[in-house]
Amino acid sequence: MERKLAEHQIVLLGVGHTNSHVLRMWKMAPLANAQLTCVSNFSIVTYSGMLPGVLAGQYDRERMEIDLVRLAAAAKARLITAPVTGLDIGGGRLHLEGRPPLPFDVLSIGIGSRPAAPGIDLENPHLVSIKPMQTFLGRLERAARRLPAEGRAVRVAIVGGGLGGVEVACCLPARLAIWLPKGSCEITLINARQQAAPGVSASTARRIQTTLSRLSVRQMLDSRVADVSGGQLTFASGETESFDLILWATSATAPPLLGELGLPTDDGGFLLTQDTLLVKHPDQPPIFAVGDSGAIAGAELPKAGVYAVRQGPVLWSNIEHLLAGRPPQPYRPQRRFLKLVNTGDGRAIAEYGSFSMRGRSLWKLKDYIDSKFMRMYQDYAPAMNAIEPSRPPEDERSSGGHDGMFCTGCGGKVGGDVLHRVLQRLDLAGNEHVVLGLDAADDVAVVRSTGGRPLAVTVDFFTLPLDDPVLSGRLAALNAVSDVFAAGGAPHTALCSAIIPRGDGEAQEEFLYQLLWGALHEFEKIGVSLVGGHTIEGVDAALGFTVMADAPDELRTKGKLRAGDRLVLTKPLGVGILLAAHMRGECRAAWMDRLLPVLLQSNETPARILADHDTSGVTDVTGFGLIGHLIEMLKGSGLAAQLALSRLPLLDGVSELVAAGWESTMAPANRHVESFVRATADAREHPAYSGLFDPQTSGGLLIGVAESAVDGFVDELLSNGVSANEIGQVIEGDTVYVEIVDEIVDA
């Protein structure tokens, strides 16, 4: 089916309670001719309403998390995890760290709030801030592990006595008991106001006081913390008190980023909006501020998650209205809402208006509401009936004079004006090798080798493995130069081959610009200049490069292995399996967070290091999988090999996915070399055995190393931040084969 680049760009900055509703709705019914991009500092979203339950041991951690990697993949939305550095309001572009600006037609800002901490050092090792909540449990555990485990009760202060602080005070002891099994803790709840949970009714306040007293939670009310030094709190009164652990859960304040965007804010620093949730700013593309990030002019609303949740449907509707040219609708906040406070003992305190009570049935009600809410966002199955986000309606597919048919071959080339604009925007570096390059806009590039040395040339090309063009551009560049590094060459110039989806000129320009920006980001690190290329339109986006390099005096090749060599692998396996799962929303955020740094690690460093050691045959592990590339090496060397499955490194999540039946579509084809493999039935059932046939994108190097040199070689790789695993050895054999063994035994 025909795919087109979207004309409209919708960007969600932060994926909290409000923006996550847009992502969920997009999964069910994406808007035609539009691309949804989510920008977040984290690959998961944590639901604050269930954090106390996790502390109390009532939920596993995963119950309170939304996996953005899986949800975005299922929704066919783009996820970018990068800090924001600024906003070009007039140009409609969001500036990101380490990436080109991200254009938008509609922007929704929902980055939440953070605890107020004027003049307080939140990096103090004795202090743990509740936010960012995505990292709270990890930071809390690290701090708790440093606490004295025996001898006396651990003194814990919770600074901030709102409902959140009350819930943490009630639920924290159960979590600390896991980390301090032989110790006990004394909880002190500190609040600058004259009562805990200010703003609740008198009857609710009494129930909270009774609960805190029953749990032996000490309260310090009307006590404002002025300074924190180590574990010592200094109060505005001048008094001091020391604690072993301090949790910071004060009232909400605006994140500094909101004040750096150039948008109007209220007195508290939150973005000022109209009742439609649109920021009040003239001459700008539509920008919404939602949840805690926004403050509606004339409406005094507390920073409570219930308002953010209720804003979700209004935001979704208003985005639809704006793209359709209809006026946005106002958000009408409810006058009152149900408050449920988890007391950590299977009970909850409820307040609705003047009604207040405590009991087990109320905990069950809270559990039901929270669990139902999270189930809506933890359904990661792709919507089978949803149209592609970038696909136009049926009646628009033949527009633009194409009558439903598009030329191929040279008739499918991208327009020259698009290429011209992209080249003008890119910062193209030249070097001494370029005689005729992109500045001349000719059909041929001329490069000069150094001192008449031989020119090494290689080409690599693939369909984009990720929906993020910047990351895909970086991967394509790294993948293309990997063969040169393995051979010992010094790359200096490259030609680009690209296929980009059809769409209007602006959409194609931006897509190609971000692809090439990503590639140049990697090329510039290693001194490679882009000197030309060829770009056409097609159904599936693809990118590749022909790389030219100075060949070394002695070329490193695959077929130089020696009997007795140890085999060293510089990256873990399982890329193809993880990417296959990612296409169906089955690759977890934690797995993707581990995968991306591996994909983006250049093979330049291990290639440089191996030149100083007693090494032999070298290749990079890519599409044919480890076993396919190893057999190529063995055929060229006339030898055999042993591989120890227990030593094969697998990326996080690969074992689980293999057990569930996942594999890359190329894996069956890679098994054509299985006749060269000698393995027991048990070995063939091992997850690492599947990893042998898994195609690797931007895979590591497979290197033959003399046994006497392998320890020093591996140590140097590790000290330079390169993964290194000794996985087998080269042996004499009556024919070429790979024997799967339990452990390496000297031949």
Secondary structure as UniProt FT lines:
FT   STRAND          8..13
FT   HELIX           17..28
FT   TURN            32..33
FT   STRAND          34..40
FT   STRAND          44..46
FT   HELIX           48..50
FT   HELIX           51..55
FT   TURN            56..57
FT   HELIX           61..64
FT   STRAND          65..67
FT   HELIX           68..75
FT   STRAND          78..81
FT   STRAND          84..88
FT   TURN            89..92
FT   STRAND          93..96
FT   TURN            97..98
FT   STRAND          102..103
FT   STRAND          106..109
FT   STRAND          114..115
FT   TURN            118..119
FT   TURN            122..123
FT   TURN            125..126
FT   STRAND          127..129
FT   HELIX           133..135
FT   HELIX           136..145
FT   STRAND          154..159
FT   HELIX           163..179
FT   TURN            181..182
FT   STRAND          185..190
FT   TURN            198..199
FT   HELIX           202..214
FT   TURN            215..216
FT   STRAND          218..220
FT   STRAND          225..229
FT   TURN            230..231
FT   STRAND          232..235
FT   TURN            236..237
FT   STRAND          240..242
FT   STRAND          245..248
FT   STRAND          252..253
FT   HELIX           256..260
FT   TURN            267..268
FT   STRAND          271..273
FT   TURN            275..276
FT   STRAND          278..279
FT   STRAND          287..289
FT   HELIX           291..293
FT   STRAND          294..296
FT   TURN            297..298
FT   HELIX           305..323
FT   TURN            324..325
FT   STRAND          339..342
FT   STRAND          348..352
FT   TURN            353..354
FT   STRAND          355..359
FT   HELIX           360..377
FT   TURN            384..385
FT   TURN            389..390
FT   HELIX           394..396
FT   TURN            397..404
FT   HELIX           409..412
FT   HELIX           416..425
FT   TURN            432..433
FT   STRAND          434..436
FT   TURN            438..441
FT   STRAND          446..447
FT   HELIX           450..452
FT   STRAND          455..463
FT   HELIX           469..487
FT   STRAND          490..502
FT   HELIX           505..523
FT   HELIX           524..526
FT   STRAND          529..538
FT   STRAND          542..550
FT   HELIX           558..560
FT   TURN            563..564
FT   STRAND          566..569
FT   HELIX           575..582
FT   TURN            583..585
FT   HELIX           589..599
FT   HELIX           604..610
FT   TURN            611..612
FT   STRAND          615..620
FT   TURN            623..624
FT   HELIX           625..637
FT   STRAND          640..644
FT   HELIX           645..647
FT   TURN            652..653
FT   HELIX           654..659
FT   TURN            660..661
FT   TURN            665..666
FT   HELIX           667..670
FT   HELIX           671..676
FT   STRAND          677..678
FT   HELIX           681..684
FT   HELIX           687..692
FT   TURN            697..698
FT   STRAND          701..705
FT   HELIX           707..709
FT   HELIX           710..719
FT   TURN            720..721
FT   STRAND          725..731
FT   STRAND          738..741
//
